[in-house]
């Protein structure tokens, strides 16, 4: 029976910030050393940040990242550190994992980068790199495009003797498939497999990971430590939520969701004879465990409720996008509607009320109640609100356009004109102050094109871009409950939650005059966008033919708009961004009238 003290370091790294990432890794490693950890595991590509994308096409960046890894290795002492990094290799793909020297110079990195790169993990101790594991399974779906940059590893997995335990290394995708690298390591005698991750958040992802890890434990017959990064990177949010399962498949330690954490746990690892006597090669790093101390196992954090998960993802994604891109403050157009109310509340929770600013921009069609609701929300959140009526600009622009159009702007032209006036005002404030404009469009609107280019879509970050309208209401009610439970007022006025949604761009306008009711629309959008169903599939699933026809036409016709939208937080399994790449010029259509007969009988 081996006893090993494990530290799982879920960090919020920054892509390209090599010096900052090294400092964060070494500072965390020092904390793990003080806590008596035998082994400290960091996330996937912790040195470069994940995903580095086409930075990997720059030889200089790869060479600098190699030097950054060397700095990490030089800072290690007794505690073994497993750190994700980019490994350049000029040899042919394949070959067994091998110990490598820690003194590769920048010239070699520059010469090799265009040949082969590996998504790798360095096993470091006592100032040197003792060995490297290369990721075997490279995801190339959804938001992942790793085959663009990396070559898969190959060969027999090394085991590392740490505190008397045989430890194998794997990276992210390697743990997701049965009879893969983790099963192979178990058959070779591993007692613990550590898995380095940069796994983005989507709804219900923690449960899915836990179920999968239980299957891998039963298959490999060893403990597994799943260490995930945390933080926002462009539209992706990484939720942390690291998981450690013992050899019986019990969850014995877990990291917090949406927060940095250093998870310490003492593992008892039974002897694991290799299947068939074929033990994998072993690299001895530490001969035995440290002097026994009090067992380390923090209480397991309770998983967040579904609405809390999504809300915290929005808060973290917004906070990190602004902080990592040098923005201290944000400005929002506050209409008194449900969408802008949620965005403002998320922004305040992410940045603090002193860093969030709002403009209410009423028009001739704005109701008195909307301005009252915006004012009340601003007071509840403690943010400054400026009321800037758009009527003078509306009149002036309409007058300028009348000679061109022959008549004053009307209909959709006039509606979009109002929206674009508001966009101009917000962007002018942004230019003058340096505050970033947060747009307020939701996924249902983006899907159907129910937004105005250069109007309500103008801005730098789209907080609820991947949040369907029905979920917007759920999140608002969740945040109000949380406020009341904390002993403060519900931030979002009840009037906002109960009134019919409206853009207020013409008299008595309501969203359901242009779109199906959201409770009917959102399930069709989920199936068509996230599920990639065809019109015939939707008909077979029981959706109304007329509804299908309308939704498909709206979604397909709005692709050009979505390409021009700012990035926003991804919370579903398929957002409008990296993981949905539809052609704008696209004539594929399956009308319901044609699809229906083929699906019957």
C-alpha positions in Angstrom: 0.0 0.0 0.0 1.5 3.3 -1.1 0.5 6.6 0.5 0.8 9.7 -1.6 -0.1 13.4 -0.9 -1.5 14.9 -4.1 -2.0 18.5 -4.9 -4.4 19.3 -7.8 -3.7 22.9 -8.9 -6.6 24.3 -11.0 -5.2 27.7 -12.2 -6.5 30.6 -14.2 -3.7 31.1 -16.7 -3.5 33.6 -19.5 -2.8 32.6 -23.1 0.6 34.0 -24.1 1.5 35.4 -20.7 4.5 33.1 -20.3 6.2 35.0 -17.5 3.0 35.4 -15.6 2.0 31.8 -16.0 5.4 30.6 -14.8 5.2 32.8 -11.7 1.7 31.5 -11.0 2.8 27.8 -11.4 5.9 28.3 -9.2 3.9 30.2 -6.5 1.4 27.4 -6.4 4.1 24.7 -6.4 5.7 26.5 -3.4 2.3 26.3 -1.6 2.1 22.6 -2.4 5.6 22.1 -1.1 4.7 23.8 2.2 1.6 21.5 2.5 3.8 18.4 2.2 2.6 17.3 -1.2 4.5 14.6 -3.0 3.0 15.4 -6.3 1.5 18.6 -7.8 -0.5 18.4 -11.0 -1.2 21.4 -13.2 -3.6 21.9 -16.1 -3.1 21.2 -19.8 -0.8 23.6 -21.5 -0.5 25.6 -18.3 2.8 27.2 -19.4 1.3 28.7 -22.6 -2.3 29.0 -21.5 -5.1 27.1 -23.4 -5.9 27.3 -26.2 -2.8 29.1 -27.8 -4.2 28.6 -31.3 -2.1 30.1 -34.1 0.5 31.5 -31.7 1.8 28.0 -32.2 2.6 28.9 -35.8 5.1 31.5 -34.5 8.5 29.7 -34.0 9.6 32.5 -31.6 6.6 31.8 -29.4 7.3 28.1 -29.2 10.9 28.7 -28.4 10.0 31.2 -25.7 7.5 28.7 -24.2 10.3 26.1 -24.1 12.4 28.5 -22.0 9.4 29.1 -19.8 9.1 25.4 -19.1 12.8 25.3 -18.2 12.2 28.1 -15.7 9.4 26.0 -14.1 11.7 22.9 -14.0 14.5 24.8 -12.4 12.1 26.0 -9.7 11.1 22.4 -8.6 12.5 20.8 -5.5 11.2 17.8 -3.6 7.6 17.9 -4.8 7.1 16.4 -8.3 5.4 18.8 -10.7 3.5 17.7 -13.8 3.0 20.7 -16.0 1.4 21.0 -19.4 3.5 22.6 -22.1 4.2 22.6 -25.9 7.0 20.3 -26.9 8.7 20.9 -30.2 10.3 17.8 -31.8 12.1 17.6 -35.1 11.9 13.8 -35.3 9.3 11.8 -37.1 6.0 11.5 -35.3 5.7 8.6 -33.0 8.2 6.8 -30.8 7.9 6.0 -27.1 7.7 8.6 -24.3 11.2 9.4 -23.3 13.2 11.4 -20.8 14.4 14.6 -22.3 17.1 17.1 -21.3 16.1 20.3 -19.8 18.6 22.4 -21.6 17.2 22.6 -25.1 18.1 26.0 -26.5 15.9 28.5 -28.3 17.6 27.9 -31.6 16.6 24.3 -31.6 13.0 25.3 -30.8 12.9 27.7 -33.7 14.2 25.1 -36.1 11.8 22.4 -35.0 8.5 24.1 -34.5 7.2 23.8 -38.1 8.0 20.1 -38.2 6.2 18.6 -35.2 4.6 20.0 -32.1 3.2 17.9 -29.2 0.6 18.8 -26.6 2.7 17.5 -23.8 3.2 17.2 -20.0 6.6 17.6 -18.4 7.3 15.6 -15.2 9.7 17.8 -13.2 11.6 17.4 -9.9 14.8 18.7 -8.3 15.5 21.3 -11.0 15.1 19.2 -14.1 12.7 17.6 -16.5 12.6 13.9 -15.8 10.3 12.9 -18.5 7.6 13.9 -21.0 4.2 12.5 -21.9 2.7 13.4 -25.3 -1.1 13.6 -25.7 -2.3 10.6 -27.7 -5.9 11.5 -28.6 -6.2 15.0 -30.2 -9.8 16.3 -30.3 -10.9 17.9 -33.5 -14.6 18.7 -33.0 -16.7 21.3 -31.3 -14.4 24.1 -30.1 -11.3 21.9 -30.5 -9.0 22.0 -33.4 -5.9 20.4 -32.1 -5.0 18.4 -35.2 -4.3 21.8 -36.8 -1.3 22.3 -34.5 -0.3 19.1 -32.8 1.0 15.6 -33.7 -0.3 12.8 -31.4 2.1 10.9 -29.1 2.7 7.2 -29.4 4.5 4.4 -27.7 4.5 2.9 -24.3 3.5 5.1 -21.3 6.2 5.6 -18.7 5.4 5.2 -15.0 6.9 7.4 -12.4 7.8 6.2 -8.9 6.5 8.9 -6.5 6.3 8.3 -2.8 6.3 4.6 -3.5 3.4 4.8 -5.9 3.6 4.2 -9.7 2.0 7.2 -11.4 1.1 7.5 -15.1 0.4 10.8 -16.9 -2.4 11.5 -19.5 -3.9 14.6 -21.0 -7.5 15.6 -21.4 -9.0 13.6 -24.3 -6.9 10.6 -23.4 -9.2 9.8 -20.5 -12.5 10.1 -22.4 -12.3 6.9 -24.5 -12.6 3.3 -23.3 -9.6 1.1 -23.8 -7.4 4.1 -24.5 -4.3 5.4 -22.9 -5.7 5.3 -19.3 -6.7 1.7 -19.6 -3.3 0.9 -21.1 -1.5 2.6 -18.1 -3.7 0.6 -15.7 -2.7 -2.7 -17.4 0.9 -1.7 -17.2 0.8 -1.4 -13.4 -0.2 2.2 -12.7 -1.7 2.9 -9.3 -2.7 6.4 -10.1 -3.3 8.2 -13.4 -3.1 12.0 -13.4 -5.0 13.7 -16.2 -4.2 17.3 -17.2 -7.2 19.2 -18.6 -8.4 22.3 -20.3 -12.0 21.2 -20.5 -14.5 24.1 -21.3 -17.7 24.5 -19.4 -21.1 23.7 -20.8 -24.3 22.9 -18.9 -24.2 19.6 -16.8 -20.5 19.1 -17.7 -19.4 18.2 -14.2 -21.8 15.2 -13.9 -20.8 14.0 -17.3 -17.1 14.1 -16.3 -17.8 12.3 -13.1 -19.7 9.5 -14.8 -16.9 9.1 -17.4 -14.2 9.0 -14.7 -16.0 6.3 -12.8 -16.0 4.2 -16.0 -12.2 4.7 -16.5 -11.5 3.7 -12.9 -13.4 0.5 -13.3 -11.6 -0.2 -16.5 -8.1 0.7 -15.4 -8.5 -0.5 -11.8 -6.5 2.5 -10.4 -7.1 5.9 -9.0 -7.6 8.9 -11.3 -6.9 12.6 -10.6 -8.6 14.8 -13.1 -7.1 18.4 -12.9 -8.9 21.1 -14.9 -8.0 24.7 -15.6 -10.3 27.5 -14.6 -11.1 31.0 -16.1 -12.3 32.7 -19.2 -10.5 32.7 -22.5 -12.3 34.7 -25.2 -15.7 32.9 -25.5 -14.6 29.8 -23.6 -15.0 29.4 -19.8 -13.2 26.7 -17.9 -14.9 25.8 -14.7 -12.2 24.0 -12.7 -14.2 21.4 -10.8 -11.2 19.1 -10.6 -12.1 15.5 -9.5 -10.1 12.8 -7.7 -11.5 9.3 -7.6 -9.9 6.5 -5.6 -9.4 2.9 -6.8 -13.0 2.0 -5.8 -14.4 4.8 -7.9 -15.3 7.0 -4.9 -15.0 10.8 -5.2 -12.5 11.7 -2.5 -11.6 15.2 -3.5 -12.9 18.0 -5.8 -12.0 21.5 -6.7 -14.4 24.4 -6.5 -16.3 25.4 -9.6 -15.4 28.7 -11.4 -12.6 29.5 -8.9 -8.9 28.8 -8.6 -8.2 26.1 -6.1 -5.3 23.9 -4.7 -6.9 20.6 -3.8 -4.9 18.5 -1.3 -5.7 14.9 -0.7 -3.9 11.9 0.8 -4.4 8.8 -1.3 -3.9 5.2 -0.3 -3.0 3.3 -3.4 -3.1 -0.5 -3.3 -0.4 -2.5 -5.1 -1.5 -2.9 -8.7 0.3 -5.8 -10.5 0.4 -5.4 -14.2 -1.9 -7.5 -16.3 0.0 -10.4 -17.8 3.2 -9.4 -16.0 4.0 -6.7 -18.6 4.9 -3.7 -16.3 5.6 -0.5 -18.1 9.1 1.2 -17.7 9.4 3.0 -14.3 11.3 6.2 -13.7 12.2 6.6 -10.0 11.7 10.1 -8.7 11.1 9.7 -5.0 11.8 6.5 -3.1 9.2 6.7 -0.4 6.5 9.0 1.0 7.1 11.8 3.4 6.9 11.6 7.2 3.3 10.8 8.1 1.2 13.9 9.0 -2.4 14.5 9.5 -4.5 13.1 6.6 -5.4 15.8 4.0 -8.8 15.7 2.5 -10.9 18.9 2.4 -14.7 18.5 2.5 -16.2 18.0 -0.9 -17.7 21.2 -2.2 -21.4 20.9 -3.0 -22.0 21.0 -6.8 -23.8 24.2 -7.9 -27.4 24.1 -9.0 -28.0 24.3 -12.8 -28.9 28.0 -12.8 -26.0 28.8 -10.5 -23.6 27.1 -12.8 -24.6 29.1 -15.8 -24.7 32.3 -13.9 -21.2 31.8 -12.4 -19.9 30.9 -15.9 -21.3 34.3 -17.2 -19.7 36.2 -14.3 -16.3 34.5 -14.6 -16.3 34.8 -18.4 -17.1 38.5 -18.3 -14.6 39.3 -15.5 -11.7 37.5 -17.2 -12.5 38.8 -20.7 -12.3 42.4 -19.4 -9.4 41.9 -17.0 -7.2 39.9 -19.5 -7.8 42.4 -22.2 -7.1 45.5 -20.1 -10.6 46.9 -19.5 -11.5 48.1 -16.1 -15.0 49.3 -16.7 -18.1 48.5 -18.9 -21.0 50.5 -20.2 -24.4 49.1 -21.0 -27.5 50.3 -22.7 -30.2 49.8 -20.0 -33.7 49.6 -21.6 -35.7 48.3 -18.6 -36.1 44.9 -20.4 -35.1 41.5 -19.2 -31.9 41.1 -21.3 -30.2 44.3 -20.3 -31.2 43.7 -16.7 -29.5 40.4 -16.6 -26.4 41.7 -18.4 -26.1 44.6 -15.9 -26.5 42.3 -12.9 -23.8 39.9 -14.2 -21.5 42.8 -14.9 -21.9 44.2 -11.4 -21.2 40.8 -9.9 -18.2 40.4 -12.1 -16.6 43.9 -11.8 -18.3 45.7 -8.9 -20.9 48.4 -9.3 -18.3 51.2 -9.4 -17.0 49.8 -12.7 -20.3 49.5 -14.4 -22.1 52.4 -16.1 -25.4 52.6 -17.9 -27.2 54.7 -20.4 -31.0 54.7 -20.7 -31.8 56.0 -24.1 -35.6 56.4 -24.4 -37.3 57.1 -27.7 -40.8 58.4 -28.6 -42.0 54.8 -28.3 -40.4 54.0 -24.9 -42.9 53.4 -22.1 -42.7 55.3 -18.9 -42.6 51.9 -17.1 -39.4 50.9 -19.0 -37.5 54.0 -17.8 -38.8 53.5 -14.3 -37.7 49.8 -14.3 -34.2 50.8 -15.6 -33.9 53.5 -12.9 -35.0 51.1 -10.2 -32.5 48.4 -11.4 -29.7 50.9 -11.4 -30.5 51.9 -7.9 -30.7 48.3 -6.7 -27.3 47.5 -8.3 -25.7 50.8 -7.2 -24.5 51.8 -10.7 -24.6 55.2 -12.3 -27.3 55.7 -14.9 -27.4 58.5 -17.4 -30.6 59.2 -19.3 -29.9 60.3 -22.9 -33.1 60.7 -24.9 -32.6 59.8 -28.6 -35.5 61.9 -30.0 -33.3 64.8 -31.2 -31.0 62.5 -33.1 -34.0 60.5 -34.4 -35.7 63.6 -35.8 -32.4 64.9 -37.3 -31.5 61.6 -39.1 -35.1 61.1 -40.3 -34.9 64.6 -41.8 -31.6 63.9 -43.5 -32.9 60.6 -45.0 -36.3 61.9 -46.2 -34.9 63.5 -49.4 -33.1 60.3 -50.2 -36.0 57.9 -49.4 -38.8 60.2 -50.7 -40.7 59.8 -47.5 -39.7 59.9 -43.8 -38.2 56.5 -42.6 -40.9 54.0 -41.6 -41.3 50.4 -40.7 -38.2 48.4 -40.2 -36.0 51.2 -41.5 -37.2 53.5 -38.8 -36.9 50.8 -36.1 -33.3 50.0 -37.0 -32.5 53.7 -37.2 -33.4 54.0 -33.5 -31.3 51.0 -32.6 -28.3 52.3 -34.5 -28.6 55.7 -32.8 -28.2 53.9 -29.4 -25.3 52.0 -30.7 -23.5 55.2 -31.8 -24.1 56.8 -28.4 -22.7 53.8 -26.5 -19.7 53.5 -28.8 -19.0 57.3 -28.4 -19.0 56.9 -24.6 -16.7 53.9 -25.0 -14.3 55.9 -27.2 -14.1 58.7 -24.8 -13.8 56.7 -21.6 -12.1 53.5 -22.6 -15.1 51.5 -21.2 -16.1 48.4 -23.1 -19.6 48.2 -24.4 -21.4 45.0 -23.3 -24.1 44.0 -25.7 -27.4 42.6 -24.4 -28.6 40.2 -27.2 -29.5 36.7 -26.2 -29.1 33.4 -28.2 -32.7 33.3 -29.3 -32.4 36.7 -30.9 -29.0 35.9 -32.5 -30.3 32.6 -33.9 -33.3 34.2 -35.6 -31.6 37.5 -36.7 -33.9 39.5 -34.3 -31.2 42.1 -33.8 -29.8 45.2 -35.6 -26.4 45.2 -37.2 -24.4 48.2 -35.8 -27.3 48.8 -33.4 -28.0 46.6 -30.4 -25.3 44.3 -31.7 -22.6 47.0 -31.5 -20.1 46.4 -28.7 -17.1 44.6 -27.5 -18.4 41.6 -25.5 -21.8 39.8 -25.7 -22.4 38.4 -22.2 -25.6 36.4 -22.9 -24.9 35.6 -26.5 -25.3 31.9 -25.8 -28.2 32.2 -23.3 -31.6 31.3 -24.8 -34.4 33.7 -23.9 -36.2 31.2 -21.6 -33.0 30.7 -19.7 -32.6 34.5 -19.4 -35.7 34.4 -17.3 -34.6 31.5 -15.2 -31.2 33.2 -14.5 -32.9 36.4 -13.4 -35.2 34.6 -11.0 -32.2 32.6 -9.7 -30.2 35.9 -9.1 -33.2 37.4 -7.3 -33.6 34.4 -5.0 -29.9 34.5 -4.2 -30.1 38.1 -3.3 -33.0 37.6 -1.0 -31.4 34.5 0.6 -28.3 36.7 1.3 -30.4 39.2 3.1 -30.4 41.9 0.4 -33.0 43.0 -2.1 -33.7 41.2 -5.3 -31.8 43.3 -7.9 -34.2 42.8 -10.8 -37.6 44.5 -10.5 -40.5 42.2 -10.6 -42.1 44.3 -13.3 -39.2 43.4 -15.6 -40.0 39.7 -15.1 -43.7 39.9 -15.8 -44.1 42.3 -18.7 -44.2 41.1 -22.3 -40.7 41.4 -24.0 -40.5 44.2 -26.5 -37.9 46.2 -28.4 -40.2 49.3 -28.1 -39.3 50.5 -31.6 -42.9 51.1 -32.7 -46.2 51.6 -30.8 -47.3 48.7 -28.7 -44.6 46.4 -30.1 -44.1 42.9 -28.6 -41.5 40.2 -29.6 -44.2 37.7 -30.2 -45.5 39.8 -33.2 -42.3 38.9 -35.0 -41.2 35.7 -33.4 -43.0 32.6 -32.0 -43.4 32.7 -28.2 -40.1 31.9 -26.7 -41.3 28.8 -24.9 -42.1 27.3 -28.4 -39.1 28.9 -30.2 -36.3 27.8 -27.9 -36.8 24.0 -28.1 -36.8 24.2 -31.9 -33.7 26.3 -31.9 -32.0 23.9 -29.5 -32.7 20.9 -31.8 -31.8 22.8 -35.0 -28.7 24.6 -33.8 -27.2 22.5 -31.0 -28.6 19.2 -32.2 -27.9 19.8 -36.0 -31.4 18.4 -36.8 -32.9 18.9 -40.3 -36.4 20.1 -40.9 -37.5 16.5 -41.5 -35.9 15.5 -38.2 -37.8 18.2 -36.4 -41.1 17.2 -38.0 -40.5 13.6 -37.0 -39.9 14.8 -33.4 -43.3 16.3 -33.4 -42.7 20.1 -33.8 -45.4 22.1 -35.7 -44.6 22.3 -39.5 -45.3 26.0 -39.7 -43.0 26.7 -36.7 -40.3 24.6 -38.2 -40.5 26.4 -41.6 -40.3 29.8 -39.9 -37.4 28.9 -37.6 -35.3 27.2 -40.2 -35.8 30.2 -42.6 -34.9 32.7 -39.9 -31.8 30.9 -38.6 -30.4 30.1 -42.1 -30.9 33.7 -43.2 -29.2 35.3 -40.3 -25.7 33.7 -40.6 -24.2 36.8 -42.0 -25.3 38.8 -39.0 -23.9 36.3 -36.5 -20.4 36.5 -38.2 -20.3 40.2 -37.2 -21.3 39.8 -33.6 -18.8 40.3 -30.8 -17.5 37.2 -28.8 -19.5 36.1 -25.8 -19.6 33.5 -23.1 -20.2 29.9 -24.2 -22.5 28.0 -21.9 -24.3 25.4 -24.1 -22.9 22.5 -26.0 -22.9 24.5 -29.3 -22.6 28.2 -29.3 -22.4 30.6 -32.3 -18.7 30.8 -32.6 -15.9 28.3 -32.7 -18.1 25.2 -32.6 -20.6 26.2 -35.2 -19.1 27.1 -38.6 -21.9 27.3 -41.1 -21.3 28.8 -44.5 -22.9 32.2 -45.1 -23.4 31.4 -48.8 -25.5 28.3 -48.5 -28.4 27.0 -50.6 -29.0 23.8 -48.7 -32.7 23.8 -47.7 -35.1 21.0 -46.8 -38.6 22.5 -46.8 -41.0 20.8 -44.5 -43.4 20.3 -47.3 -40.8 18.1 -49.1 -39.4 16.5 -46.0 -42.7 15.4 -44.5 -43.7 12.6 -47.0 -40.3 11.0 -46.9 -40.6 10.7 -43.1 -44.0 9.1 -43.0 -45.3 5.6 -43.4 
